């Protein structure tokens, strides 16, 4: 449980905040619990605001979303400028920024993310750093595997995973970071220790309008990296220089043929 004012810390809101205790946070109206906050996110085919009535029926204490709603609601409506970015910050706030207390390696690229994540996690475990993997194969640590539904889970799930792993004394996470997740701000408030780029080829044009948008989404991982954290770049990829330039701090490159 968290006070609404604490949950919204760092988020610009367009309306005064009521005094509320928030019991949970979700963008899925089916998962709203009594006293929870429902975040109405924009979608590719459907809009989150369409599910506000269901969220309220399930016990939502408040709703956060884009411009004020014309419909009369039975709970407070909190206007936020950028719902996906706001949701990311809310999730980090609700779970008290768990990624600050665990080492996180983010891997992006069209191909090779899963293999790279598995190899890196194995190396870290050999060096006695208990490490989990979040990616295409779900959430994995020790002998446990759990489905997450996405290569990179939604913002609320990401921070809950980190929080749960800390309780299990996991010290590191290797995470596959998809272009969808980056464009949708799911990892905006993850405190990455290292960012890795594998390669860039044509893919996901059913979601991205063009290759430029796809590339820009991939580059966001490097833009999110703090200035004192290293980036690792595949020098053999034709797009390597974009990622090198996007890195705010030190860059390590790897190659099969280039110096």
N, C-alpha and C positions, 0 to 999 in steps of 0.2 A: 504494500500500500504506500502511496505517496501523495503529498499535497499537490493539487493541480498547479499551483505557482511554481513548485520545484520541478514538476514534470515539464513545464513550458520554459524553463530557464534557457536563455540563449535564442529564443524564438520570438520573432516579431509577430504580435497578434493585433488584430484590428478592433478588438472589443475588450472591455474590462473582464478580468478573470474572476469568476465566483469562488467562494470558499468551498472547496470540495476535496474529499479524500477519494483518490482514484485507486481502484483495486486491481486494474489490469489494463492492457493496451492491445488493440488489434485493428487491422484494416479489413478483417473478414467478419461481416455481420453475424455469421453463424457461430463465431467463436466468442462473441461478446458475453461477458459475465456480469452479474449484477454489480453496479458501481463502477463498471469499466468505462474507458474512453474509446469511442469508435472514431477512426480516422478515415475520412472519405477520400480515397485516392483516385486520381484520373486513370482511366484504363484505355486499352487499344480499341476494344469493342463495346465495353460497358463502363459506366461511371459509378464511382463509389457512392455518390449522393443518391443514387437510385435505391440504395439499400439502407438509408437512414431509418425508415419506418421499422424495418426488421430489427435493426440494431437496438432501437428504443424498446421494441417489444421484448427483446431479450435482456433488458435491464440496463442499457447504457445510461450512465449518469451525465454524460456530456458527449458532444460530437465536435470534431474539428474537421475543417475542410476549406474549400475555396470560397469565393465571394458569397455574401449572405444569401441564405435561402428564402425564397418567397413563401414556402410552406410554413405553417405554424407548427412549431415543435414543442414537445412536452419536456424538453431538457435544454440546458444551455448549448448554444452553438458558438464555437470559437473560430473566427475567421483567421486563416493563415495564408501568407502570400504564396508559398511554394509547398503544397502538402507533402510531396515525397521527401523533400529535404527536411521539413519539419518533423515528419514521422521518424526519420533517421535520428534526429537529435532527441526526440521524445524517448525513443527506445534506449538510446545510450544513457539518458538521464534516469529512466525507470530502473535500469539494471546497474546504475552507478558506474558507468563507463568501465566495464570489465576488461576491455581490450588494453587498457592502460596497465593492467597487472598480469598480462600474459604476452609472450612473444608471438607476433603474427607475421607470417610471410604470405604475401598476396601474389598469386600467379595469374597473368592474363596472356592471351594469345589465341589464335584460331585453333591450333592443334597442339597436342603435347601437354596440356595442363594436368590431366589426370596422372600420366606417367611421371611427370616432373614432381608433382605433389607427393606421390607415393615414394619416390626415390629420396626426396629431401627428408620426408618424415622418417624413413628408415635410417638415414644417416644421423639425424638428430637423436633417435632412440639409442643407436649404438653408442653415442656420446653421452648417454645417461640423461637426456632431456625428455621427460614424458611428453609425447606429442600426439595430437589428434589431427585428422585430415577432414576438411569440409569440401565436398565437391560433387562431381557427377555420380559417384558411388554412394553418396550420402555422408553421414557423420560417422567417422571411424576412430576408435581409440582402443588400445589393447585388443581384446578379443570381441569387442562390441561393434556392431554396425546398426545404424538407424537411418531410415529413409527421411530425407528432408523435402522432397518434392521438386527441388530446383538444384541446378549446379551451385548457385549462390542463393541461399535462402533470403526471404524478405527481411527487412531491417529489424523488426521486432524479434524474429527467430534468431537472427545472427547474434544479437547481444544476449539473448537468453542462453544460447549455446555456450558462449564464452563464460557466462556466469556459472552455468552448470559444470563446465569443465574445471573451472577454478575450484569448485567444491570437491572435485575428484582429484585434486592435486596435479592436474595436467598443466604443464608449464609452457607449452608451445602449440601453435596451430598453424598448419599449412593450408591455405584456402585458395581454391580455384575461384577467380573473380571474372564473371561473365560480362560481356558488353551490355546485356540487358540490365544486370544489376548495377553496373556503373552509370548507365543512362538514367536509371530509375532511382538513383541516390541511395541504394540499399546499404552501401558501405561508407557513406560520407563521414560517419563518425567512428569508424574503426581506426584505431591507432596502429598503423602498420609499421613494422620494424624494417621490413625489406619488401621491395616490389620487384617482380621478375617478369620479363617479356620473353615469350618463346618464339612466336612467328605471327605473320599476318597474311592471310589469303582470303579470297572471296567466300563469304558465308553470311547467313542471317539477314539476307536482303528481303526476307518476308517481314522483318521487323524494322530494320534500318532503311531509311528512304534511299540511301546511296552509300558508296564505299567511304566517302568523306565522313559521313555521320558515324559509320561503324568505326573508322579509325579514331575519330575524336572521342568516342566513347571509351575505347581501349586506353587512350592516353590519359583519361581521367584518373586511373589508378596512380600514375606517376605524379599527377598534379596533387593528389591527396597525401603523398608521402612527405613527412616533415623534412625540413632542410638538412638535418644532421643524419638522415637515414640513407643507407645505400640502395641503389637500383642496380639490377642485373639485366643485361641486354644481350640478346643473340645478335652478334655482329654480322652474321652471314645473311640475315634477313634484309631485303631491300629497303624496308621501312625502319631499320634500326636507328637511323639518325633522328627521326621524329621523337623516338622514345628517349634517346640520349639527351636531346634538347629539352624535353619535358621534365626530366629529372631535376629536382631542386638542389640536390646534393651530390655526393660522390657516386660515380658510375663504374661498375665492373662489367667488362664485356667478355663473352666467350665465343669461340669460333673453331671450326674444323680446319680452316685454311688461312684465315687472315691473322696478322700480327695483333 
